[in-house]
């Protein structure tokens, strides 16, 4: 910042009356954007909004309607276990069967080791 005062540097960083604050600063910047409802009732959230809120595909949201406005908030899972339900369904093989087979192989190897050491 040579040759600049802190006040002039802060004025430089302001855009249209709003400062450039990020989520990393601990405060969310005010963001306004527009979208529309499709014929199927879908609403697309702009990428910049999804990135700022860190809402990825599959994020569950609560919808609150009041006085002609709609408010979306992150829906918290009631139980951490419930949020994991079904997360392994797309694996090519059954992970439980793999764990059981691995456990059985360890038991057999342990028995062989015990018989050798007698």
N, C-alpha and C positions, 0 to 999 in steps of 0.2 A: 504494500500500500504506500510506496514512496510518493510524496507529493499530494496525497489525498488525506483528508480528515476522515474519521470514522463515520461522521454524519453523512458526508457526501458519498462514501462507499455504500452505506445503507440505502440511501436514496437511489443509487445506481441499481441495487438489487431488487427494488420494488417494481412490480409489473402491474399497471392499471390499478394502482391503489392497494394492491395486495402483496405481501411479502412472499418470497419463495421459501416456504418452509416445507420440509419433507417429514415423513414419518420418523426418520432417523433423529430429527430434532426433538422428538417427543410430542409434537403437536401436528395434527393433520391440517393441511392447507384447505381452504374453502375451494370447492370445485363444483362448478355448475356445468351441466351438459344436457343435451336433449336427446330423446329417443322417441320411438312410436310403438304402438301396439299393432301387431300383425293381425291378419284375418283369423288366425288360430289362437289369438290371445297371448302370443309370446311377446316379451319385452326383452330387448337386447341391451345389456349394460355395456357401455363403451369400455374398450380395453384399458384406457387410462384409469377409469374408476375401479375396475377389477384389480388392476395391478396395485393401485394405491391401498385398497382394502385387503389385498392378498386373498381374494376370492378366486379359487380355481374351479375347474370343471367339477361338478358334483357337490359344490358347497350348498348346504341346506340353509334356507333363509326363512325367517318368520315375517309374515305380512301383517301390517296393522293399518286399518283404514279409519280415518277420523276427520270429520269436517271437510271432506273433499280432497284430502291428501292421503298419500300412501307412503308408509315408512317401511323400509326393509332393514332387518337386523339379522345378524348371524344367529342361527339356531344352534344352541348348545346341546350336545348330546346328553341325554339323561345319565348315561353310564358309559364309561370308557370301553367296556367290553362290547356293549351294543354297537358302538361306532366301528368296531373291527369286524362285526359279523359279515361274512360273505367276502372278505377281502382276499381269500385264497382260492376262490372258486375258479378263477381263470388260469390257474397254474396247470402245466401240462400233465403233472402226475399228482397223486394224492399225497400231501405232505405228512399226514398222520401215518399212512402205511410205510412211507420211507423211514420215519422215526422209529416205528415199531421194528422194522427189518434191521435197522442199525443197532437198536438196543439188543435184539436177539443175537446178532453177530458178536456184540461185545460180551454177552453172557457165555456164548459158546467158546470164544477165545479165552475167557477167564477160566472156564472149566478145563480146557486143554492145558493151560498153563499150570493149573493146580495138579492135574494128573502127571505132568512131567516132573514137577518138583517133589513128588513122593519118593 
